[in-house]
């Protein structure tokens, strides 16, 4: 499960950038079940529902790129977000659409996924807990500048 976090969150971030979004970073934040990683980004207001849904499905697309499949647990929140926008959307079609975008950004996707994985698993970094743009408290593991 932990190994899937990096490609999942980088998938969201990279597809958000593709659609003109601004990635603020990847953060760790508390949730009822423990700590979760989350790509935090801003997207253009006029972005279509299909493009918004594609960003949500991009986490699973990142997992497919890295592992050839996606995990149901990682997809559950993304599926719920998509259903709130379009309850008739075909999740697997959105995953494929996001995957095509990620394949076009493969070198960057791989570099950022490896960087996030190293930060999560292999380094002793001091994280500054603060209020995140989401209104929750957490800590950025990757900062906006690393997506430039």
C-alpha positions as CSV (number, residue, x, y, z in Angstrom):
1,X,0.0,0.0,0.0
2,X,2.7,2.5,1.0
3,X,4.6,2.0,-2.3
4,X,1.4,3.0,-4.3
5,X,1.1,6.4,-2.6
6,X,3.9,8.1,-4.7
7,X,2.6,7.3,-8.2
8,X,-0.9,7.8,-7.0
9,X,-0.4,11.4,-5.7
10,X,2.0,12.3,-8.5
11,X,-0.6,11.1,-11.0
12,X,-3.1,13.6,-9.6
13,X,-0.5,16.4,-9.6
14,X,0.8,15.9,-13.1
15,X,-2.7,15.7,-14.7
16,X,-3.7,18.8,-12.8
17,X,-0.7,20.6,-14.2
18,X,-1.6,19.3,-17.7
19,X,-5.0,21.0,-17.4
20,X,-3.5,24.3,-16.3
21,X,-3.6,23.7,-12.6
22,X,-1.1,24.9,-10.0
23,X,0.3,22.2,-7.7
24,X,1.0,23.5,-4.2
25,X,2.6,20.3,-3.2
26,X,2.1,16.8,-1.8
27,X,1.2,16.8,1.9
28,X,0.6,14.4,4.7
29,X,-2.5,15.2,6.7
30,X,-4.5,13.5,9.4
31,X,-7.7,11.5,8.6
32,X,-10.0,9.4,10.7
33,X,-8.1,6.3,9.7
34,X,-4.6,7.7,10.3
35,X,-2.4,9.9,8.0
36,X,-3.0,10.2,4.3
37,X,-1.0,11.7,1.5
38,X,-2.7,14.3,-0.7
39,X,-1.8,16.2,-3.8
40,X,-2.9,19.8,-3.1
41,X,-3.6,21.8,-6.2
42,X,-5.7,24.6,-7.6
43,X,-7.4,24.2,-11.0
44,X,-9.0,26.7,-13.4
45,X,-12.6,27.6,-12.4
46,X,-13.8,26.9,-16.0
47,X,-12.3,23.4,-16.2
48,X,-14.9,21.0,-17.6
49,X,-16.4,18.3,-15.4
50,X,-14.7,15.6,-17.6
51,X,-11.3,17.2,-17.0
52,X,-11.9,17.5,-13.3
53,X,-12.9,13.9,-13.2
54,X,-9.8,12.9,-15.1
55,X,-7.7,14.6,-12.5
56,X,-9.4,12.5,-9.8
57,X,-8.9,9.3,-11.8
58,X,-5.2,10.2,-12.4
59,X,-4.2,8.7,-9.0
60,X,-5.3,5.3,-10.3
61,X,-3.7,6.0,-13.6
62,X,-0.4,6.7,-11.8
63,X,-0.7,3.3,-10.1
64,X,-1.4,1.6,-13.4
65,X,1.7,3.2,-14.9
66,X,3.9,2.0,-12.0
67,X,2.3,-1.3,-11.2
68,X,0.0,-2.3,-14.1
69,X,-3.1,-2.1,-12.0
70,X,-4.7,0.2,-9.3
71,X,-5.8,-0.6,-5.8
72,X,-9.4,-0.4,-4.8
73,X,-8.5,1.3,-1.5
74,X,-6.6,4.1,-3.2
75,X,-9.4,4.6,-5.8
76,X,-12.3,4.7,-3.3
77,X,-12.0,8.4,-2.4
78,X,-11.3,9.3,-6.1
79,X,-14.4,7.4,-7.2
80,X,-16.5,9.2,-4.6
81,X,-15.2,12.6,-5.8
82,X,-16.0,11.7,-9.4
83,X,-19.5,10.5,-8.4
84,X,-20.2,13.8,-6.7
85,X,-19.5,15.5,-10.1
86,X,-20.9,13.0,-12.5
87,X,-22.6,9.9,-11.2
88,X,-22.6,8.3,-14.7
89,X,-18.9,8.7,-15.4
90,X,-17.0,5.6,-16.4
91,X,-14.1,5.4,-13.9
92,X,-11.9,3.1,-16.0
93,X,-12.3,5.3,-19.1
94,X,-11.2,8.3,-17.0
95,X,-8.2,6.3,-15.7
96,X,-7.2,5.4,-19.3
97,X,-7.6,9.1,-20.4
98,X,-5.4,10.2,-17.4
99,X,-2.9,7.4,-18.2
100,X,-2.5,8.7,-21.8
101,X,-1.6,12.1,-20.3
102,X,0.8,10.6,-17.9
103,X,2.5,8.5,-20.5
104,X,3.3,11.7,-22.3
105,X,4.9,13.1,-19.2
106,X,6.6,9.8,-18.2
107,X,10.1,11.0,-17.4
108,X,8.8,13.8,-15.2
109,X,6.2,11.4,-13.6
110,X,9.0,8.9,-12.8
111,X,11.3,11.5,-11.4
112,X,8.7,13.0,-9.1
113,X,7.4,9.6,-8.0
114,X,10.9,8.5,-7.1
115,X,11.5,11.7,-5.2
116,X,8.3,11.4,-3.2
117,X,8.9,7.7,-2.5
118,X,12.4,8.5,-1.1
119,X,11.0,11.3,1.0
120,X,8.3,9.1,2.4
121,X,10.4,6.0,3.0
122,X,14.1,6.7,3.2
123,X,14.9,10.1,4.6
124,X,14.9,11.7,8.0
125,X,13.3,15.0,7.0
126,X,11.9,17.4,9.5
127,X,8.4,18.3,8.4
128,X,6.8,21.6,9.4
129,X,3.2,21.1,10.4
130,X,1.0,24.0,9.5
131,X,-2.4,24.9,8.2
132,X,-2.6,23.7,4.6
133,X,-4.6,25.4,1.8
134,X,-7.2,22.7,2.4
135,X,-7.9,24.1,5.9
136,X,-6.5,21.0,7.5
137,X,-3.3,20.8,9.4
138,X,-0.5,18.8,7.9
139,X,3.0,18.9,6.4
140,X,4.2,19.2,2.8
141,X,6.5,16.4,1.8
142,X,7.0,17.9,-1.7
143,X,6.7,21.7,-2.2
144,X,5.4,23.7,-5.1
145,X,8.9,24.6,-6.3
146,X,9.7,20.9,-6.9
147,X,7.0,20.8,-9.6
148,X,8.4,23.7,-11.5
